[in-house]
Structure formats: C-alpha cells, structure tokens
C-alpha cells in the first residue's frame, strides 16, 4: 500500500470536518486543538492534543495504524514543548 499520509494541527476551519468524523465514529469530537491525519487527501482520524489521546476515526477504513501514528506524534510534540 502506497497511501500518502499528511499530519497537521487542526484549525478553527476544521471543526465541521472533525464533527462529521466523530458522528461517523459515534463518539464525541475531541475538544480543543487536535492532530489530524489525512490519507490520500481524506480526513481519516483526529487525536486530541488536550485530552491525552482522545480520538475519532473513520470506521469505514482501517485506521488503527493511523491513530497510533497520530498518538506518537502528539507524544513527540509534548516532549518537545
């Protein structure tokens, strides 16, 4: 598999997309700033930077590895801060 994964911090403009993802995942959307993972240009997962890795992910795709990658990146950012 050669999927392109892009990770970035959320902005105010991402709230609606994160809310849709949370609705698909039947979970509450992460509050505050999150890290987002886009796979081939589609939002697949979000991990909160505030609530110790609280996450939502697209249940129609395999996202376990993507969520782990986001959590690892969040840990790296906490150590660097």
N, CA, C and O of each residue as an XYZ file, in Angstrom:
324
protein
N       0.839     -1.172      0.000
C       0.000      0.000      0.000
C       0.883      1.233      0.000
O       1.816      1.334      0.797
N       0.595      2.168     -0.887
C       1.392      3.386     -1.011
C       0.542      4.620     -0.779
O       0.584      5.566     -1.565
N      -0.232      4.613      0.305
C      -1.073      5.759      0.621
C      -0.219      6.903      1.144
O       0.765      6.683      1.851
N      -0.597      8.113      0.797
C       0.068      9.307      1.294
C      -0.646      9.757      2.556
O      -1.862      9.951      2.555
N       0.116      9.922      3.636
C      -0.453     10.367      4.907
C       0.116     11.740      5.222
O       1.330     11.947      5.206
N      -0.786     12.677      5.511
C      -0.383     14.020      5.914
C      -0.921     14.251      7.323
O      -2.099     14.015      7.589
N      -0.065     14.708      8.214
C      -0.460     15.033      9.576
C      -0.295     16.529      9.764
O       0.717     17.110      9.375
N      -1.313     17.151     10.373
C      -1.218     18.580     10.669
C      -2.095     18.904     11.877
O      -2.958     18.120     12.274
N      -1.850     20.076     12.444
C      -2.664     20.559     13.554
C      -3.991     21.090     13.015
O      -4.068     21.628     11.911
N      -5.021     20.922     13.824
C      -6.332     21.432     13.437
C      -6.372     22.949     13.563
O      -5.575     23.555     14.280
N      -7.322     23.545     12.847
C      -7.603     24.976     12.946
C      -9.103     25.122     13.166
O      -9.841     24.136     13.148
N      -9.542     26.338     13.371
C     -10.977     26.608     13.527
C     -11.768     26.092     12.317
O     -12.902     25.636     12.463
N     -11.185     26.164     11.162
C     -11.871     25.747      9.940
C     -12.118     24.244      9.877
O     -12.898     23.785      9.043
N     -11.468     23.471     10.742
C     -11.604     22.015     10.723
C     -12.721     21.482     11.613
O     -13.016     20.287     11.581
N     -13.346     22.349     12.407
C     -14.333     21.870     13.380
C     -15.464     21.069     12.747
O     -15.857     20.035     13.287
N     -15.991     21.520     11.624
C     -17.101     20.808     10.983
C     -16.656     19.432     10.491
O     -17.395     18.459     10.639
N     -15.473     19.338      9.915
C     -14.971     18.053      9.423
C     -14.716     17.086     10.575
O     -14.994     15.893     10.458
N     -14.188     17.596     11.689
C     -13.946     16.748     12.857
C     -15.282     16.284     13.439
O     -15.411     15.133     13.856
N     -16.262     17.167     13.470
C     -17.593     16.802     13.977
C     -18.225     15.707     13.117
O     -18.846     14.787     13.650
N     -18.073     15.796     11.799
C     -18.606     14.752     10.902
C     -17.904     13.425     11.157
O     -18.545     12.375     11.191
N     -16.593     13.472     11.335
C     -15.825     12.264     11.618
C     -16.275     11.647     12.946
O     -16.430     10.429     13.043
N     -16.482     12.471     13.952
C     -16.939     11.987     15.258
C     -18.321     11.355     15.144
O     -18.603     10.343     15.785
N     -19.172     11.949     14.335
C     -20.512     11.386     14.140
C     -20.423     10.012     13.480
O     -21.135      9.090     13.879
N     -19.568      9.865     12.488
C     -19.366      8.560     11.852
C     -18.866      7.531     12.857
O     -19.274      6.370     12.825
N     -17.973      7.970     13.755
C     -17.347      7.084     14.734
C     -18.220      6.885     15.977
O     -17.872      6.109     16.867
N     -19.353      7.589     16.034
C     -20.286      7.515     17.163
C     -19.589      7.860     18.479
O     -19.782      7.194     19.496
N     -18.776      8.916     18.435
C     -18.053      9.407     19.611
C     -18.162     10.922     19.665
O     -18.560     11.569     18.696
N     -17.801     11.474     20.815
C     -17.723     12.925     20.942
C     -16.481     13.416     20.220
O     -15.435     12.767     20.247
N     -16.604     14.551     19.584
C     -15.463     15.150     18.894
C     -14.432     15.622     19.917
O     -14.802     16.125     20.978
N     -13.149     15.466     19.611
C     -12.111     15.991     20.504
C     -12.283     17.499     20.669
O     -12.604     18.202     19.711
N     -12.071     17.983     21.869
C     -12.181     19.411     22.149
C     -10.800     20.057     22.074
O      -9.794     19.445     22.432
N     -10.771     21.271     21.615
C      -9.509     21.995     21.530
C      -8.693     21.545     20.336
O      -9.209     20.954     19.389
N      -7.420     21.838     20.405
C      -6.527     21.535     19.288
C      -6.303     20.030     19.151
O      -6.164     19.314     20.143
N      -6.272     19.577     17.920
C      -6.060     18.157     17.617
C      -5.020     18.017     16.520
O      -4.711     18.969     15.804
N      -4.493     16.819     16.407
C      -3.702     16.453     15.235
C      -4.627     15.698     14.303
O      -5.403     14.846     14.736
N      -4.539     16.013     13.026
C      -5.380     15.394     12.017
C      -4.533     14.560     11.077
O      -3.405     14.923     10.746
N      -5.093     13.432     10.650
C      -4.412     12.597      9.659
C      -5.283     12.520      8.414
O      -6.448     12.124      8.468
N      -4.695     12.903      7.308
C      -5.337     12.788      6.008
C      -4.639     11.675      5.244
O      -3.413     11.659      5.134
N      -5.420     10.755      4.723
C      -4.881      9.673      3.901
C      -5.380      9.903      2.483
O      -6.583      9.908      2.221
N      -4.443     10.092      1.586
C      -4.771     10.414      0.200
C      -5.784     11.549      0.104
O      -6.704     11.508     -0.713
N      -5.603     12.564      0.951
C      -6.428     13.764      0.903
C      -7.731     13.696      1.674
O      -8.458     14.689      1.711
N      -8.063     12.561      2.296
C      -9.308     12.417      3.062
C      -9.009     12.366      4.551
O      -8.113     11.645      4.989
N      -9.770     13.142      5.331
C      -9.607     13.109      6.774
C     -10.015     11.735      7.292
O     -11.150     11.302      7.098
N      -9.080     11.054      7.952
C      -9.358      9.703      8.459
C      -9.353      9.622      9.969
O     -10.026      8.762     10.536
N      -8.601     10.509     10.648
C      -8.527     10.415     12.100
C      -8.110     11.750     12.698
O      -7.431     12.561     12.069
N      -8.548     11.946     13.950
C      -8.158     13.114     14.727
C      -7.849     12.661     16.143
O      -8.581     11.858     16.721
N      -6.762     13.178     16.696
C      -6.359     12.871     18.066
C      -6.191     14.187     18.811
O      -5.492     15.091     18.354
N      -6.839     14.278     19.955
C      -6.781     15.482     20.771
C      -5.388     15.690     21.341
O      -4.742     14.740     21.782
N      -4.932     16.925     21.331
C      -3.679     17.276     21.992
C      -3.936     17.658     23.446
O      -2.999     17.814     24.228
N      -5.195     17.807     23.800
C      -5.568     18.231     25.140
C      -5.946     17.059     26.042
O      -5.554     17.037     27.208
N      -6.689     16.096     25.534
C      -7.269     15.066     26.403
C      -6.556     13.721     26.297
O      -7.202     12.683     26.153
N      -5.250     13.739     26.367
C      -4.437     12.528     26.401
C      -4.827     11.501     25.344
O      -5.113     10.347     25.665
N      -4.835     11.915     24.119
C      -5.004     10.981     23.024
C      -6.422     10.596     22.684
O      -6.627      9.639     21.937
N      -7.429     11.317     23.211
C      -8.801     11.056     22.790
C      -8.880     11.158     21.278
O      -8.327     12.085     20.688
N      -9.562     10.215     20.648
C      -9.519     10.192     19.189
C     -10.867      9.849     18.580
O     -11.750      9.293     19.233
N     -10.994     10.196     17.318
C     -12.083      9.749     16.461
C     -11.455      9.323     15.149
O     -10.429      9.860     14.735
N     -12.083      8.347     14.496
C     -11.538      7.845     13.232
C     -12.662      7.335     12.353
O     -13.735      6.974     12.837
N     -12.408      7.312     11.078
C     -13.381      6.849     10.096
C     -13.557      5.342     10.232
O     -12.620      4.589      9.970
N     -14.752      4.884     10.640
C     -14.955      3.454     10.851
C     -15.066      2.650      9.551
O     -15.130      1.421      9.584
N     -15.087      3.332      8.427
C     -15.209      2.647      7.146
C     -13.858      2.370      6.496
O     -13.783      1.880      5.370
N     -12.787      2.695      7.231
C     -11.427      2.447      6.761
C     -10.615      1.863      7.912
O     -10.949      2.057      9.080
N      -9.553      1.152      7.574
C      -8.638      0.659      8.592
C      -7.823      1.848      9.092
O      -7.032      2.420      8.343
N      -8.014      2.218     10.349
C      -7.387      3.436     10.859
C      -6.555      3.217     12.120
O      -5.995      4.176     12.650
N      -6.459      2.002     12.608
C      -5.702      1.747     13.833
C      -4.277      2.246     13.749
O      -3.789      2.887     14.680
N      -3.602      1.964     12.649
C      -2.213      2.407     12.482
C      -2.117      3.932     12.378
O      -1.165      4.538     12.867
N      -3.112      4.537     11.738
C      -3.105      5.995     11.585
C      -3.280      6.663     12.946
O      -2.601      7.646     13.245
N      -4.185      6.137     13.773
C      -4.393      6.688     15.110
C      -3.124      6.521     15.946
O      -2.740      7.440     16.670
N      -2.476      5.377     15.857
C      -1.219      5.173     16.590
C      -0.157      6.169     16.143
O       0.588      6.696     16.969
N      -0.085      6.427     14.848
C       0.864      7.401     14.321
C       0.574      8.797     14.877
O       1.495      9.521     15.253
N      -0.701      9.171     14.929
C      -1.071     10.475     15.488
C      -0.714     10.559     16.969
O      -0.214     11.586     17.427
N      -0.964      9.496     17.715
C      -0.633      9.499     19.143
C       0.877      9.612     19.359
O       1.324     10.318     20.263
N       1.652      8.927     18.541
C       3.104      9.022     18.626
C       3.554     10.453     18.358
O       4.398     10.987     19.077
N       2.998     11.063     17.338
C       3.355     12.444     17.002
C       2.958     13.391     18.124
O       3.702     14.319     18.440
N       1.795     13.170     18.729
C       1.344     14.007     19.847
C       2.312     13.886     21.020
O       2.645     14.887     21.654
N       2.761     12.677     21.308
C       3.746     12.464     22.385
C       5.047     13.207     22.073
O       5.639     13.820     22.961
N       5.492     13.155     20.818
C       6.722     13.845     20.427
C       6.577     15.354     20.637
O       7.508     16.015     21.095
N       5.419     15.883     20.303
C       5.206     17.322     20.478
C       5.171     17.707     21.949
O       5.645     18.785     22.307
N       4.626     16.859     22.810
C       4.588     17.140     24.242
C       5.999     17.136     24.826
O       6.320     17.967     25.675
N       6.832     16.216     24.382
C       8.211     16.141     24.877
C       8.998     17.374     24.430
O       9.804     17.913     25.189
N       8.760     17.809     23.204
C       9.485     18.951     22.658
C       9.056     20.271     23.279
O       9.799     21.251     23.231
N       7.874     20.305     23.856
C       7.341     21.573     24.414
C       7.969     21.949     25.721
O       7.622     22.979     26.299
